[in-house]
Amino acid sequence: MKFRPFVVLLFALAAGMSAAACGSKSPTAPLGVSTISVTGTIPAVGVTSQFDALATLASGGTEDVTASAAWSSSDTTIATVSSTGVVTAIGSGQAVITASFSGVSGTDAITVP
């Protein structure tokens, strides 16, 4: 039986892509997210602090989705938050930091001293 080089190459590429996908653990894929937990240390005015978003999956496991979440602050005169979850305290008062991922949101209410 003679195989054509193109068929062999196509089969090898398909097998390699399949193996790579099986070992992938990308937090951007739908994960069946049940809840998002947002945690971080409240910074003083003029200081930054990294906040984290942890997704609890329907399967019972957890996944750090900090880098993939959409972040927001309820009051940007009190605190701003970057796309990676870095919170900067702008002024004294209360704000709610929100992380959203896969259609689910979690919050952390903070009071900047």
N, C-alpha and C positions, 0 to 999 in steps of 0.2 A: 504494500500500500504506500503510495507516494503522497505526501502532504505538500501543499503549496506554501511557500514562505509567508504569504499574506495571511493565510488562515491560522498558521501557527502563531504569528505575531499578534493577531487579533485575539486569539484564545489566551495568550500570555498576558496581554493588557487587561482583559476582562477579569482574569483570575487575580491579578495584582490589585486592581481597583476593589474587587470584592473583599479581599483580605484586609486591605487598608480600611475599608468602611466598617468592618466587623470590630476592629480594634479602636475605632474612633470614639472619643468621649467628649464631643463638642457640646458645650452648654447652650449653643444657639439652636439646636434641634429641639422639636417639641418633646417635652419630658413628662407630661402628665403632672404638672405642678399643682400641688394642693395649697400651699401657703408660702409666703416670703417673709423671712425674719430679717429686720434691719437693725444692726447694732453698730455702736461706735462711741468714742469718748467725746463728750461735749467740749469744744475748744473755747478758750477765752477770746475776747474781741481781738481781731487781728491775727489770730492763729488758725492753722488748718489741722484737720484730723481726718484720717481715712475711715470711712464707714464701710460696712460689709453687708452684702445681701446673700442670704442662704435660703435656697429653695428646698422645701420638703416635697418630695415626689409622692405620687399616688402609690408607688410601690413600697413606700416606707423609707427609702433612702434619702440622702441629702446631696445637694450640689451647690458649690459656690458659684453664684451667677453675678458677682460684683461687677466684673468687666463687661458683661453682656446686658445688664439691666439699664433701663431708662431711669434717670435720677431727676428729682425735682425738689424744690423747697416751697413751702406754703407762703413764706414771707422773705423775699430776698433783701429786705432792709435789715433783717436779723441775721440770716445765714444764706449763703449760696452753696450750691453743690455742683461739682464738675460731672462730666459724663462718665468718669471712672469712680465716683463716690467720694471724692475729696470735699469735705465740708469746710468752708471758711466762715468764721463768725465775723459779721459786719458790725453788729450793734447788740445791745442788751435787749432781751425779751424772749418771746416764745415763737417757735417755728416747728413745722412738721416736715421731716425729711422722708421722702417717698421713693421707693425703688419698685419698678414694674418690670415683670418678665413673663413672657408667654401668657399674657392676658390676666395675670395675677399681680396684685400690689401688696406691699407691706410698708409699714410706717414706723417712725421713731420720733416721738414728740420730745423736743429739746428745749431747755431754758438756758440761754446764754447769760452768764452773770455780768 
